Amino acid sequence: MLKDYHPVLHMKASAKYFSETHMIGPDCRQHMLDCEHFPALSAAPFIWLGYSELHPPYRMVRNASVHSHIVVSLSGRGRTVVDGELVDWQPGQVLFGPVGVHHAFEAVGAEPWCIAWVFYDDDVHSPVLRGRRAELVTADGADFVCVLRMLLRESAGAADPAMMATTVALLDACVRRLACGDAVDARIQRLWAAVEADLARPWGLPDMARLACMSEEHLRRLCRRHYQHSPASHLAYLRMRRAATMLRATPELVDEIARRVGYASMYSFSVAFRRWSGVPPTVFRAHPPFSERL
């Protein structure tokens, strides 16, 4: 990360930082993805993400943010409001903004203020960030920024659904590790490694819980905590990701691929794959489904 040698500012924030504001300015550049045009983001679930180069008079104020968000300052100068105080936002610092709380930040100085950010499609009943206040902390966001840039590049090129889905999952893991340092339970890691090695098996929740050496309810809790969906949903995701790879990389017939990833019925596989990718398996194999939208 670049260093910022300006003195840290701490002062009571004025009223303008508590009035709903969405001020961008003509010199700002934002490279953004949204889940409407890139459905793969919804798996995280991200609603927006991007990389921004900002200049004054950029200012964003939300008195009660409707989405949890994580913003990494890369270079330049910014300010944000924490506990009612206006503070300098140094390069190498990360803002954690829980859903439902006040957040406000702005660009300052002549050099562009560069930030990388994600917003989750969550709510106060199921928050991604658990807390009652915004926090600005010094943290290593290098992995987060690297994966986010990979995702932006992929979206601007082939936008391959399987690649997008894999990168979205990796970015989500980077964000959550950055936010809480919460390592995935080793038993869960071993479970999913075993499942991926035998996707054709008719996995049920009791089977997976026994393999993970935990109760079904605890397995559900850990999957919700680390993957934001149920064990069954994560199993389906792994199957679709493997099927997408096989459709692109092998000449296997679609019904054989369906069998190899655990679907006895060609119809049920096609329905599930279309729900995941937006197109039937045969269309996915022949044409990248998202690149034509760019």
LINMO-V415913 format. One line per field, one symbol per residue. ss: DSSP state (h for helix, s for strand, l for the rest). phi: phi as a letter, one per 20 degrees, with the letter a starting at -180 (. if undefined). A space follows every 50 residues. Layout:
ss: ???
phi: ???
This chain:
ss: lllllllllsssllhhhhllssslllllssssssllllhhhhhllsssss ssssllllssssllllllssssssslssssssllssssslllssssslll llssssssllllssssssssllsllsllllllllsssslllhhhhhhhhh hhhhhhllllhhhhhhhhhhhhhhhhhhhhlllllhhhhhhhhhhhllll llllhhhhhhhhlllhhhhhhhhhhhhlllhhhhhhhhhhhhhhhhhhhl lllhhhhhhhlllllhhhhhhhhhhhhlllhhhhhhllllhhhl
phi: .fedefffecbfffffecdgbbddnfeeccdcdcffecggffffdedbbr ccddcgegbcccfbgebfbccdedancccbdclndecfdegndceddffn dfbbbbecneffedccbcceecbfebffderdbfcdcebeeffgfffffg fffffedflfgffffffffffffffffffcleffgfffffgffffffbff fffcgffffffembfffffgfffffecmbfgfffgffffffffffffedc egfffffgffdodfdfffffffffffdnbfgffgfebffdffef
